[in-house]
Amino acid sequence: MLSDADILRLLPKAELHCHLVATMRLTTLRELAHRYGVRLRTDDLEELLDYRGLPDFLDVFQVAQEVLRDPADIARVAYEGVVDAVRAGNLRYREYFVNPDNFAALGVDYPSLVDALVDGLGRAERELGVGYRIIAAINRSLGPEAAVAMVQTVIAHPHPAVVGIGQDYLTPELDEDPLRFAAAYALAERHGLRRSAHVGETMAASPQNVRDAIETLHVDRVDHGYRVVDDAEVLAFARSSGVAFTCTPHSTYELSHWELEPGHRIARMIREGLLVTIATDDAVLFKTDVGREYTVALTAMGVGLADAVRLARAGFEAAWCDDEEKRRRLADFDGLVAALAGARDLP
Ligand SMILES: [Zn+2]
């Protein structure tokens, strides 16, 4: 008979908040770092992820980015990340934040980057049935003009796999004011690109940032958004907007030291009836995977099995794939959940 943990692990999952670089296998990271002469703080992979603070984490993230300078390596990393996530938590669909500016700085131009990703992720889709889309991420440390230029690049090279824009890194002031990128979001909207923004994540952020992203940037999804529960008015506004939130439990523990317990903001967002989906953010680098976010994090936050199934389904509902694929993936989800429920009741 299947336990709750088995069912949580086997639930089909759509992950909508995942930075491609952080899906890299650690053994691949070490191999590529040696090949390209990029310095790792330590060769001991466990010690490497034992962060003494944010600088240690950013250091590893930067190394993981810097070793991706050959399209063949990018395709390999993309493919391996899917294989691992299927094994860890039955991943069925994923959307990836990818930062074109970072890759361009390493000599991989935007069309080559997209081709490499489609190469690796397309192979994974053919072999494992895992769907994907790509989201071009604004590097917030580079400022508003660079963001507009990045969106112009995406528009100049349309590709069916690239469906929208999002964000990564932090602003130089470490705040999250989303309005500084208003021009880039307006441009993306005019050209039919979907939009998400990283807001309301840290204690330096404000609930108003969440409202600004929805009201002014017209985002289709909010990434993180936890501070929304700190302000009743913003919470009511967010709920009535119907915008989905991509929440990443383990990352809040790793970066903000928020205990995963029923008072956690994500648990409160779920109880308050927001449309929440669950993801890893920086899977490998946060020592997590799409399975653990359900089996460990949701359980620790007091989220029951029925709610976990609802959250998993929301991942497919809030996806940016086309309607035909969404219908197909939701039907597959419902069929697999029915099969799991049946298997659970067997003696
Ligand atoms: Zn993120």
Residues whose N, C-alpha, C, O or C-beta is under 5 A from the ligand:
A	BS01	ZN	D281
